[in-house]
């Protein structure tokens, strides 16, 4: 029921200091909700 993000590990590449230690990905895809409506006459 909850849709919390699961973040990947931070970048550990020391040769690029600009992205070192940043989290830029998720470990799994987020949930996608779908709603439907049915009308009967």
PyMOL Python script that loads the backbone (N, CA, C, O; Angstrom):
from pymol import cmd

cmd.read_pdbstr("""\
ATOM      1  N   UNK A   1       0.820  -1.184   0.000  1.00  0.00           N
ATOM      2  CA  UNK A   1       0.000   0.000   0.000  1.00  0.00           C
ATOM      3  C   UNK A   1       0.871   1.258   0.000  1.00  0.00           C
ATOM      4  O   UNK A   1       0.509   2.261  -0.616  1.00  0.00           O
ATOM      5  N   UNK A   2       1.978   1.213   0.664  1.00  0.00           N
ATOM      6  CA  UNK A   2       2.884   2.364   0.676  1.00  0.00           C
ATOM      7  C   UNK A   2       3.790   2.315  -0.541  1.00  0.00           C
ATOM      8  O   UNK A   2       4.196   1.240  -0.984  1.00  0.00           O
ATOM      9  N   UNK A   3       4.098   3.464  -1.066  1.00  0.00           N
ATOM     10  CA  UNK A   3       4.941   3.545  -2.246  1.00  0.00           C
ATOM     11  C   UNK A   3       6.204   4.335  -1.894  1.00  0.00           C
ATOM     12  O   UNK A   3       6.377   5.477  -2.319  1.00  0.00           O
ATOM     13  N   UNK A   4       7.067   3.714  -1.123  1.00  0.00           N
ATOM     14  CA  UNK A   4       8.301   4.366  -0.714  1.00  0.00           C
ATOM     15  C   UNK A   4       9.412   3.996  -1.682  1.00  0.00           C
ATOM     16  O   UNK A   4       9.471   2.849  -2.125  1.00  0.00           O
ATOM     17  N   UNK A   5      10.295   4.925  -2.026  1.00  0.00           N
ATOM     18  CA  UNK A   5      11.388   4.598  -2.935  1.00  0.00           C
ATOM     19  C   UNK A   5      12.474   3.795  -2.225  1.00  0.00           C
ATOM     20  O   UNK A   5      12.755   4.028  -1.049  1.00  0.00           O
ATOM     21  N   UNK A   6      13.082   2.853  -2.938  1.00  0.00           N
ATOM     22  CA  UNK A   6      14.227   2.094  -2.436  1.00  0.00           C
ATOM     23  C   UNK A   6      15.438   2.568  -3.216  1.00  0.00           C
ATOM     24  O   UNK A   6      15.636   2.175  -4.366  1.00  0.00           O
ATOM     25  N   UNK A   7      16.248   3.410  -2.596  1.00  0.00           N
ATOM     26  CA  UNK A   7      17.385   4.014  -3.267  1.00  0.00           C
ATOM     27  C   UNK A   7      18.546   3.038  -3.387  1.00  0.00           C
ATOM     28  O   UNK A   7      18.741   2.184  -2.523  1.00  0.00           O
ATOM     29  N   UNK A   8      19.313   3.168  -4.461  1.00  0.00           N
ATOM     30  CA  UNK A   8      20.503   2.362  -4.671  1.00  0.00           C
ATOM     31  C   UNK A   8      21.636   2.897  -3.794  1.00  0.00           C
ATOM     32  O   UNK A   8      21.489   3.932  -3.143  1.00  0.00           O
ATOM     33  N   UNK A   9      22.754   2.193  -3.782  1.00  0.00           N
ATOM     34  CA  UNK A   9      23.913   2.639  -3.011  1.00  0.00           C
ATOM     35  C   UNK A   9      24.525   3.884  -3.653  1.00  0.00           C
ATOM     36  O   UNK A   9      24.428   4.066  -4.866  1.00  0.00           O
ATOM     37  N   UNK A  10      25.153   4.738  -2.848  1.00  0.00           N
ATOM     38  CA  UNK A  10      25.793   5.931  -3.410  1.00  0.00           C
ATOM     39  C   UNK A  10      26.961   5.558  -4.318  1.00  0.00           C
ATOM     40  O   UNK A  10      27.546   4.481  -4.199  1.00  0.00           O
ATOM     41  N   UNK A  11      27.278   6.464  -5.215  1.00  0.00           N
ATOM     42  CA  UNK A  11      28.398   6.256  -6.125  1.00  0.00           C
ATOM     43  C   UNK A  11      29.707   6.243  -5.338  1.00  0.00           C
ATOM     44  O   UNK A  11      29.920   7.102  -4.482  1.00  0.00           O
ATOM     45  N   UNK A  12      30.579   5.284  -5.618  1.00  0.00           N
ATOM     46  CA  UNK A  12      31.850   5.201  -4.893  1.00  0.00           C
ATOM     47  C   UNK A  12      33.047   5.347  -5.825  1.00  0.00           C
ATOM     48  O   UNK A  12      34.144   4.898  -5.496  1.00  0.00           O
ATOM     49  N   UNK A  13      32.847   5.968  -6.982  1.00  0.00           N
ATOM     50  CA  UNK A  13      33.929   6.192  -7.938  1.00  0.00           C
ATOM     51  C   UNK A  13      34.665   7.480  -7.550  1.00  0.00           C
ATOM     52  O   UNK A  13      34.147   8.577  -7.762  1.00  0.00           O
ATOM     53  N   UNK A  14      35.862   7.352  -6.986  1.00  0.00           N
ATOM     54  CA  UNK A  14      36.621   8.495  -6.489  1.00  0.00           C
ATOM     55  C   UNK A  14      37.202   9.317  -7.639  1.00  0.00           C
ATOM     56  O   UNK A  14      37.509  10.495  -7.455  1.00  0.00           O
ATOM     57  N   UNK A  15      37.356   8.722  -8.812  1.00  0.00           N
ATOM     58  CA  UNK A  15      37.970   9.446  -9.932  1.00  0.00           C
ATOM     59  C   UNK A  15      37.055  10.548 -10.481  1.00  0.00           C
ATOM     60  O   UNK A  15      37.530  11.431 -11.196  1.00  0.00           O
ATOM     61  N   UNK A  16      35.777  10.518 -10.170  1.00  0.00           N
ATOM     62  CA  UNK A  16      34.865  11.593 -10.575  1.00  0.00           C
ATOM     63  C   UNK A  16      34.293  12.243  -9.323  1.00  0.00           C
ATOM     64  O   UNK A  16      33.253  11.812  -8.824  1.00  0.00           O
ATOM     65  N   UNK A  17      34.950  13.266  -8.813  1.00  0.00           N
ATOM     66  CA  UNK A  17      34.521  13.878  -7.550  1.00  0.00           C
ATOM     67  C   UNK A  17      33.149  14.544  -7.641  1.00  0.00           C
ATOM     68  O   UNK A  17      32.492  14.743  -6.619  1.00  0.00           O
ATOM     69  N   UNK A  18      32.718  14.886  -8.836  1.00  0.00           N
ATOM     70  CA  UNK A  18      31.417  15.552  -8.971  1.00  0.00           C
ATOM     71  C   UNK A  18      30.258  14.615  -8.602  1.00  0.00           C
ATOM     72  O   UNK A  18      29.257  15.063  -8.042  1.00  0.00           O
ATOM     73  N   UNK A  19      30.388  13.332  -8.909  1.00  0.00           N
ATOM     74  CA  UNK A  19      29.305  12.389  -8.619  1.00  0.00           C
ATOM     75  C   UNK A  19      29.617  11.476  -7.439  1.00  0.00           C
ATOM     76  O   UNK A  19      28.815  10.599  -7.117  1.00  0.00           O
ATOM     77  N   UNK A  20      30.739  11.659  -6.800  1.00  0.00           N
ATOM     78  CA  UNK A  20      31.111  10.803  -5.671  1.00  0.00           C
ATOM     79  C   UNK A  20      30.151  11.003  -4.508  1.00  0.00           C
ATOM     80  O   UNK A  20      29.954  12.125  -4.042  1.00  0.00           O
ATOM     81  N   UNK A  21      29.556   9.908  -4.042  1.00  0.00           N
ATOM     82  CA  UNK A  21      28.681   9.951  -2.881  1.00  0.00           C
ATOM     83  C   UNK A  21      27.244  10.322  -3.183  1.00  0.00           C
ATOM     84  O   UNK A  21      26.434  10.423  -2.261  1.00  0.00           O
ATOM     85  N   UNK A  22      26.900  10.530  -4.448  1.00  0.00           N
ATOM     86  CA  UNK A  22      25.517  10.885  -4.773  1.00  0.00           C
ATOM     87  C   UNK A  22      24.711   9.637  -5.097  1.00  0.00           C
ATOM     88  O   UNK A  22      25.239   8.662  -5.633  1.00  0.00           O
ATOM     89  N   UNK A  23      23.442   9.678  -4.769  1.00  0.00           N
ATOM     90  CA  UNK A  23      22.518   8.587  -5.078  1.00  0.00           C
ATOM     91  C   UNK A  23      21.698   9.028  -6.282  1.00  0.00           C
ATOM     92  O   UNK A  23      20.941   9.996  -6.206  1.00  0.00           O
ATOM     93  N   UNK A  24      21.852   8.319  -7.387  1.00  0.00           N
ATOM     94  CA  UNK A  24      21.172   8.742  -8.621  1.00  0.00           C
ATOM     95  C   UNK A  24      20.325   7.637  -9.231  1.00  0.00           C
ATOM     96  O   UNK A  24      19.959   7.727 -10.403  1.00  0.00           O
ATOM     97  N   UNK A  25      20.002   6.595  -8.469  1.00  0.00           N
ATOM     98  CA  UNK A  25      19.218   5.495  -9.028  1.00  0.00           C
ATOM     99  C   UNK A  25      18.360   4.849  -7.944  1.00  0.00           C
ATOM    100  O   UNK A  25      18.577   5.048  -6.749  1.00  0.00           O
ATOM    101  N   UNK A  26      17.392   4.080  -8.394  1.00  0.00           N
ATOM    102  CA  UNK A  26      16.552   3.289  -7.503  1.00  0.00           C
ATOM    103  C   UNK A  26      16.901   1.819  -7.695  1.00  0.00           C
ATOM    104  O   UNK A  26      17.356   1.425  -8.769  1.00  0.00           O
ATOM    105  N   UNK A  27      16.691   1.006  -6.662  1.00  0.00           N
ATOM    106  CA  UNK A  27      17.009  -0.413  -6.778  1.00  0.00           C
ATOM    107  C   UNK A  27      15.922  -1.179  -7.526  1.00  0.00           C
ATOM    108  O   UNK A  27      16.212  -2.170  -8.195  1.00  0.00           O
ATOM    109  N   UNK A  28      14.687  -0.731  -7.417  1.00  0.00           N
ATOM    110  CA  UNK A  28      13.565  -1.377  -8.109  1.00  0.00           C
ATOM    111  C   UNK A  28      12.705  -0.306  -8.753  1.00  0.00           C
ATOM    112  O   UNK A  28      12.792   0.866  -8.386  1.00  0.00           O
ATOM    113  N   UNK A  29      11.883  -0.692  -9.701  1.00  0.00           N
ATOM    114  CA  UNK A  29      10.968   0.253 -10.328  1.00  0.00           C
ATOM    115  C   UNK A  29       9.855   0.613  -9.355  1.00  0.00           C
ATOM    116  O   UNK A  29       9.408  -0.231  -8.579  1.00  0.00           O
ATOM    117  N   UNK A  30       9.406   1.869  -9.393  1.00  0.00           N
ATOM    118  CA  UNK A  30       8.311   2.251  -8.503  1.00  0.00           C
ATOM    119  C   UNK A  30       7.007   1.568  -8.915  1.00  0.00           C
ATOM    120  O   UNK A  30       6.841   1.157 -10.063  1.00  0.00           O
ATOM    121  N   UNK A  31       6.101   1.458  -7.971  1.00  0.00           N
ATOM    122  CA  UNK A  31       4.814   0.846  -8.268  1.00  0.00           C
ATOM    123  C   UNK A  31       4.002   1.755  -9.180  1.00  0.00           C
ATOM    124  O   UNK A  31       4.098   2.981  -9.115  1.00  0.00           O
ATOM    125  N   UNK A  32       3.212   1.132 -10.017  1.00  0.00           N
ATOM    126  CA  UNK A  32       2.331   1.881 -10.906  1.00  0.00           C
ATOM    127  C   UNK A  32       0.898   1.532 -10.527  1.00  0.00           C
ATOM    128  O   UNK A  32       0.518   0.362 -10.497  1.00  0.00           O
ATOM    129  N   UNK A  33       0.119   2.547 -10.243  1.00  0.00           N
ATOM    130  CA  UNK A  33      -1.267   2.339  -9.845  1.00  0.00           C
ATOM    131  C   UNK A  33      -2.172   2.427 -11.068  1.00  0.00           C
ATOM    132  O   UNK A  33      -1.926   3.210 -11.986  1.00  0.00           O
ATOM    133  N   UNK A  34      -3.209   1.622 -11.063  1.00  0.00           N
ATOM    134  CA  UNK A  34      -4.196   1.657 -12.135  1.00  0.00           C
ATOM    135  C   UNK A  34      -5.573   1.577 -11.501  1.00  0.00           C
ATOM    136  O   UNK A  34      -5.833   0.714 -10.663  1.00  0.00           O
ATOM    137  N   UNK A  35      -6.449   2.479 -11.906  1.00  0.00           N
ATOM    138  CA  UNK A  35      -7.810   2.520 -11.387  1.00  0.00           C
ATOM    139  C   UNK A  35      -8.784   2.222 -12.522  1.00  0.00           C
ATOM    140  O   UNK A  35      -8.508   2.534 -13.680  1.00  0.00           O
ATOM    141  N   UNK A  36      -9.897   1.633 -12.197  1.00  0.00           N
ATOM    142  CA  UNK A  36     -10.931   1.324 -13.184  1.00  0.00           C
ATOM    143  C   UNK A  36     -12.292   1.696 -12.611  1.00  0.00           C
ATOM    144  O   UNK A  36     -12.491   1.732 -11.397  1.00  0.00           O
ATOM    145  N   UNK A  37     -13.206   1.966 -13.504  1.00  0.00           N
ATOM    146  CA  UNK A  37     -14.563   2.308 -13.115  1.00  0.00           C
ATOM    147  C   UNK A  37     -15.505   1.519 -14.012  1.00  0.00           C
ATOM    148  O   UNK A  37     -15.372   1.541 -15.235  1.00  0.00           O
ATOM    149  N   UNK A  38     -16.440   0.835 -13.411  1.00  0.00           N
ATOM    150  CA  UNK A  38     -17.392   0.023 -14.167  1.00  0.00           C
ATOM    151  C   UNK A  38     -18.794   0.541 -13.907  1.00  0.00           C
ATOM    152  O   UNK A  38     -19.236   0.624 -12.761  1.00  0.00           O
ATOM    153  N   UNK A  39     -19.490   0.890 -14.981  1.00  0.00           N
ATOM    154  CA  UNK A  39     -20.870   1.369 -14.889  1.00  0.00           C
ATOM    155  C   UNK A  39     -21.800   0.370 -15.534  1.00  0.00           C
ATOM    156  O   UNK A  39     -21.549  -0.094 -16.647  1.00  0.00           O
ATOM    157  N   UNK A  40     -22.878   0.034 -14.838  1.00  0.00           N
ATOM    158  CA  UNK A  40     -23.878  -0.868 -15.399  1.00  0.00           C
ATOM    159  C   UNK A  40     -25.237  -0.176 -15.371  1.00  0.00           C
ATOM    160  O   UNK A  40     -25.615   0.438 -14.373  1.00  0.00           O
ATOM    161  N   UNK A  41     -25.959  -0.283 -16.474  1.00  0.00           N
ATOM    162  CA  UNK A  41     -27.304   0.290 -16.564  1.00  0.00           C
ATOM    163  C   UNK A  41     -28.329  -0.791 -16.656  1.00  0.00           C
ATOM    164  O   UNK A  41     -29.523  -0.504 -16.740  1.00  0.00           O
TER     165      UNK A  41
END
""", "prot")
cmd.dss("prot")
cmd.show_as("cartoon", "prot")
cmd.util.cbc("prot")
cmd.orient("prot")
